[in-house]
Amino acid sequence: MRQRSLIAITAALAAGALTLTACGSRDDNGGGSDSGNGDTTVVIGVDAPLTGDLSALGLGIKNSVDLATKIANKEKHVEGVTFKIEALDDQGQASVGQQNATKLVANKDVLGVVGPLNSSVGESMQKVFDSAKLVEVSPANTNPALTQGVNWAKEKKRPYKSYFRTATTDAIQGPFAAQYVFNEAKKKKVFVIDDKKTYGAGLAATFTEEFKKLGGQVVGTEHINPESKDFSAVATKVKNSGADVVYYGGEYPQAGPLSKQIKEAGAKIPLVGGDGIYSADFIKLSGTAGVGDLATSVGAPVETLPSAKEFVANYKAEGYKEAYEAYGGYSYDSAWAIIEAVKKVVEDNDGKLPDDARAKVVDAMQNVSFDGVTGKVSFDEFGDATNKQLTVYTVKGGDWATVKSGTFTG
């Protein structure tokens, strides 16, 4: 989720983000190393786009995980353990993410990984981590297949035991958006566009199915090239279709210009998207054309949650240069879930990490349950978040304004 107050928070952040480093020494048992102060060092890996178009979201993920480790160390949350992070840039590319997964597996001090942002990248990393019995908790992947198998709509079957997520899935997000658009925004004719990627195409499909079920009409569909910035041809198709709303499955680098060009073509209708467009950067890219556009995002607005006040204050106090963005709270909770699992493993082994620490952390993660930044954090039998709340936002006054929070009623 992203916060309406991000612009104000970003302005308040002091310069000088801390340099993030992994611990240097390693051992051979997958159980951390001596940090030099008598504690065992445990590394939490981070994989996210730290450069490129999606870096606003990726840097928010990295910083939030870093904050969780700092708080855990300050509180000595796990006696005898010092946490550090190793952050790797996947550039939003599946092939790079897979290479990063291999690097993180090779570092024996890594007992858990937070990330990635993109479902397509997550898809490429799962087998690498699962084979190494290394737990992965994504704060942002929403494609249902990652936890429930490729045939999830007919038969749910968990493909990888080591994969978890704190974000709810597109099996819920797409239909939730469709119900809002049809029942409350009173839009009956939709033009559906996606970027052909795992996340975007999957989200568009679940939205479309529910919209049609409700009685809505799909008056056109189109796939765009995510490498392009010229969407004039599809904008003309939207204008000629008679649609009263556009649904876009994809991310903000394309959604912003797409919204702008659709309005320029003469179709003065809102663009609706998922959490992939819910960023301050969408508003920058769409300009005044984005006013009235809508996005759904996982969870409730962080600034409205009493549980998040401490996170917001601590994030500001650390002086990170970048905002925590859409997935900050979920990233913090993902990291804290790993910290809680490590704590359980240490306590069950007389205060030290066992030789098979990675496998034990995977097992412990299944039963993790705590009150986090985003609410109650726990996982179901598929590794999915038990928190199914979603929120609709609209662009208003140069920021995202909350329209409605709730859960999907199927």
C-alpha angles and dihedrals in degrees: 000000000000126000129240088221094059095110092055092043093048091052090052097051115107121231123255111069111201119258110247119219137174120231114270106218124069138187132203102246102072089241108108132264139257108279093203095252097077093268127111113244116228118187123210110203122219124201119185141122101281094169133035134035096330097043093109089068095037095053090049088055093049095047093048092053089048089053092052091054092048092051092046091051094045092051093040085230092172109039112232095010129106116194125213133168135232109202120197128187115231093178087219089287123130094213092053091047090054091052090049090052090055091050092050092048089053092058102081092199091065108099098166142010131216115208168331117208099207123063091217089057091046089053090057094049104045100084093046092054095040093052089054093044088238116150119234123193117187119202093193116025108115106169107118094217092070092071105016103039132252092287092050094134090063105023126010114217123164110233101191128032094200097057122094136158138199094203120084119241137259088246082076103025098055096049091043089057092046092053092051094046095047103034103033108019087042094221113154106172118057133184108207121209130175139176095233092243125126095258099039099043092045093050093047090050095053091045092050095049093053094042091054091045089056091053100264123142125233103213096180145357132203140172119216133203106247089210091062129086096187110087098157094120094054090041089058090050090052091051092050094046097070091232117163093200139022123218115202124194106200144058138303100260088069099026094061097055090038092057091048094049093046090057091045089054089059102260102126094189132122124263113221125197144158134256089297090075096039098106138109086242091065088061091049092049098044095043117187089340089071094064107118095018115134138220135182120214136182119268130353126309106284094225090060094055118090087206090062100052093089092047092052092048094046093047091053092046092055089060099228110180094219129061119251087240127182100337104031096110092043091049091051090049091047090053092045090052088057090047090051091049091050089049091053092049092049094047091049090053101053095269100310139086116264123229090254093048095142094056091044091052090053090053093046092050092065090065099038112130128167143136105265139179091275097041130268111005118204138121135238127222091283095050091255123140114264089213104091100174121134136182135210116218133186132201108252133153094358094305143068113275123198115248104171141346124201147106131277114263107205 
